[in-house]
Amino acid sequence: MLLIIRLLAIVIISGLMSSLIYAADVNEIIKKSNLASYYAGDDGRAQARMIIVDANGNKQMRLFTILRKDQADLGDQDMLVFFSRPTDVKGTVFRVTKKMTSDDDRWLYLPALDLVKRISAGDKRTSFVGAHFYYEDVSGRNPAEDNFSLIKETPEHYVIKATPKDANSVEYAYYHVTIDKQNYIPMQVQYFNPSDVAIRELKVLKLENIQGFPTVLHAKMTRLTDGSYTEMQFRGVKYNIGLPDSIFSERSLRTPPKAWLK
Amino acid sequence: MLRPIVIAIAIFLNCLIIPSSAQAETPTWQSAAAVDDWSEESWDDDNWGEEQHSPWQVTGFIEAAYGQFLQDNIVSSTQSLTELRGRINVDYSHSVFQLTAKGDVLFDNVINDNQWQTRELNIAFSPVNNLDIKAGRQVLTWGTGDYVFLNDLFAKDWQSFFSGRDDQYLKAPSDSIKATWYGQNLSIALVWTPDFTPDNFITGERFSFYSLNDLAQVAPAQYFQVDQTTGSQWSSRIATTINSVEYAIYGYRGYWPTPQGMKMADNTSLLPYFPKLNSWGASARMPLANGLFNVEYANYLSLEDSNGSNPLIANSQHRFLLGYETELFKNFTASGQFYLEHTQDHQAYVNSLPMMELAVEQNRQVVTLRFTYRAMQQRLQWSLFNFYSPTDEDGYLKASVDYRYSDRWSVALGSNIFYGEQAHTFFAQHEQNTNAWLRITAQF
């Protein structure tokens, strides 16, 4: 009897300990993953294009150049997005100051009116220029908004379940993220509704090492409920190009910094 | 109402032939052809539409628009909008300067006129580090209001606004030189418009209005004579951002942008003209309570009537604006504004009127509400904007729905509804101008 209790105790304690280790691990994994996904280098530039395909197969395209600069790793970030296609949004510039401790500042420049429009921080989970990607998918979700638990580990991947701290702030109940153990890039993210049905899925289709940073060059976001999707491709990716702080200002909206966009 | 729409669409489709043939002939149209490289076949290629190799870019659109008055109007046309517009944008990008040319070919059936309108024709460059110059015809905007302007005294096109043309046409271009100096978190902009550019205001040509002289609704159109003003305008703004709050102060030296004065012409009759106006003001815009808050003030100094004693010239004013915008739920944005216009020396102004009942209150107030709902992955946008003045008991409702069928085709449908208790007040005088409109646009 005593032996059984002792054995049970050992099982329980070791179980507790392993879950404690997991808890420590999982936040570390998320941190590394967030760093790899959104903070590669101190700054960077990429050209991106998106193809947006609706449930009927109708297609739309978007072409833009992104400039990004980190104030600190896992900290605040400045971002500029310059649109060149389609022709009716050519010259439109989107500016974000991503902040860890308060709402992001966001602006949109509309060249036809010479108007610098400020956008309320509000719901970050709305479509980014009509795509299946949300603003938050492009700039990165603040890890402080979710609770994480490791649900599976394979030789290549960690599978982590993320549950939002504020369930009303998002349209899903939880998501599963599959993170590559080698480079910490989230290769797949599946969003589930409260009935445990997957409703939305992100898949990385192409990954390359650029200047030592694992870089997603092709990804696809699918709305599983109707099969509509957006594919996003990147090219001309460069890191540590030495972007000055001064270009992340209203000036760049009206006068794009050509030298940094080439 | 349907038949003219069908005709407009038919003319519109015919016109589509023009750009496609031009495309084949001119090498600079390559960029437009690059759109086709974006077809699904090339998606897997590395062909991204290599327009970056050419410093030239040519884009544009063709638009057919139709609008009809919903009430009897004394203007000559029963249509508020019947036009075919071809827009061409040519950009030339050089490492040290940027050339922009934008123009419209407009077949305007409301006023039976075909014309070329140069929308923009300017050069932008930086002669020294920190300084940007833009010279030539350009569109200028600043201030924090939504369809309400205090410190933005750049030319507006109210005829376009009333007729349901695209929002970009609310701003009329001016031939100006803009110099902006950028310092550490500070910018100073100075705009010089050598030839005063007034608003494209309501003259009776497209829309009727209430005349305080005739005490009746009028549509004088070409008989609306305005004494021309020769003089220049200066506009300036100093802006900075501190802790996410954007602050700006403004100055203006020029003329009222609409003919707010009357003067003797030929010793026989009174002619409207643009009296001198100076103004200064300030604004702030900041995130607040999960939304955006803005506040703006402007002091209009009507120089030719500084003590309000001249009954023929508009008095000085204080203008004040408060606004708040927030996303109420996903894809649904709501915003509200409170606007106050305080007329100085109000008693002198009241005494100048033929009838006291026609007087605008000393503190004219306007409340605006805007609701925007985006659906179908932002391809469908519903928009409702309402001006309501509790002091004038009148208002103006702009409703529209915009559908983006593809990157090329879009269609928009809307209305401009004016309402009010009395015939003469700011919005109610346009009750006859109430209209509905439809626009079909093809981008290239």
Interface residues (C-beta under 8 A of the other chain):
Chain A: Q47 R49 I51 I52 D54 N58 K59 Q60 M61 L63 S84 R85 P86 T87 D88 K90 T97 S102 D103 D105 L110 A112 L113 D114 L115 R118 I119 S120 A121 G122 D123 R125 T126 S127 V129 G130 A131 H132 E171 S228 E231 R235 S246 S249 E250 R251 R254 T255 K258 A259
Chain B: A32 V35 W38 E40 W43 D46 W48 G49 E51 Q57 T59 G60 F61 N89 S93 S95 Q98 A124 S126 D132 Q138 V139 L140 T141 D167 Q168 L170 K171 T180 Y182 N185 S187 A239 S244 E246 R285 P287 N290 G291 L292 E325 T326 E327 F329 K330 N331 T333 R374 M376 Q377 Q378 R379 R404 S406 D407 R408 Q443 F444
